[in-house]
Amino acid sequence: MRLILYGTNPCQLCGEAEDLIYRALEGQEYDLIKVDIRKSDELMKKYALSIPVLSIESNNQARLKWPFSEVDVLAFLREQA
């Protein structure tokens, strides 16, 4: 499974979200791709006020916006499976 975490660098909330995702998915196989929204005007317009945002590469329409918890991450992934 490939996950996408939209954010910026530096971004304290994005770092917290990344750590939370790692904890929630410990022992599971996945790739986490971090996308810096500042590199795209389209992504800036879409996510500037809502980062961090988690998405699944195979279903980029589904998004989990901050704030979220480990339980939220697991529920989001189950719903999208």
C-alpha positions in Angstrom: 0.0 0.0 0.0 1.3 3.4 -0.9 0.2 6.4 1.2 0.7 10.0 0.4 1.2 12.6 3.2 0.6 16.2 1.9 2.4 18.9 3.8 5.3 21.3 3.9 8.8 21.2 5.3 9.3 22.4 8.0 5.8 21.8 9.5 5.4 20.7 13.1 1.9 19.2 12.5 3.2 17.3 9.5 6.0 15.8 11.6 3.4 14.8 14.2 1.2 13.3 11.6 4.1 11.3 10.1 5.1 9.9 13.5 1.4 9.1 14.3 1.1 7.2 11.0 4.3 5.2 11.7 3.0 4.2 15.1 -0.5 3.3 13.8 0.9 1.1 11.0 3.8 -0.4 12.9 4.4 -4.0 11.6 2.4 -3.4 8.4 3.8 -3.1 5.0 3.4 0.3 3.3 5.2 3.1 1.6 4.7 6.7 2.9 5.4 9.3 0.2 5.7 12.8 1.5 4.6 15.5 -0.9 5.6 19.2 -0.3 2.6 21.2 -1.5 4.7 24.3 -2.0 6.1 22.7 -5.2 2.7 23.0 -6.9 0.3 25.9 -7.2 -2.6 23.5 -7.5 -1.7 21.6 -4.3 -1.2 24.9 -2.5 -4.7 26.0 -3.5 -6.1 22.6 -2.5 -4.3 21.9 0.8 -2.7 25.1 2.2 -5.2 25.5 5.0 -5.7 21.8 5.8 -2.3 20.1 6.0 -1.3 17.6 6.9 -3.5 15.5 4.7 -3.2 11.7 4.3 -4.3 9.9 1.1 -4.0 6.5 -0.5 -2.3 6.5 -3.9 -4.8 4.0 -5.4 -7.7 6.2 -4.3 -6.5 9.7 -4.3 -10.1 11.0 -3.9 -10.3 9.8 -0.3 -8.4 12.0 2.1 -8.0 12.2 5.9 -7.4 15.8 7.0 -5.8 16.9 10.2 -6.5 16.5 13.1 -6.5 12.7 13.1 -5.4 10.0 15.5 -3.9 6.5 15.2 -7.4 5.1 15.4 -8.6 7.5 12.7 -5.8 6.4 10.4 -6.6 2.7 10.8 -10.3 3.4 10.3 -9.6 5.4 7.2 -7.5 2.7 5.7 -10.1 0.0 6.5 -12.8 2.1 4.9 -10.8 2.5 1.7 -9.6 -1.1 1.4 
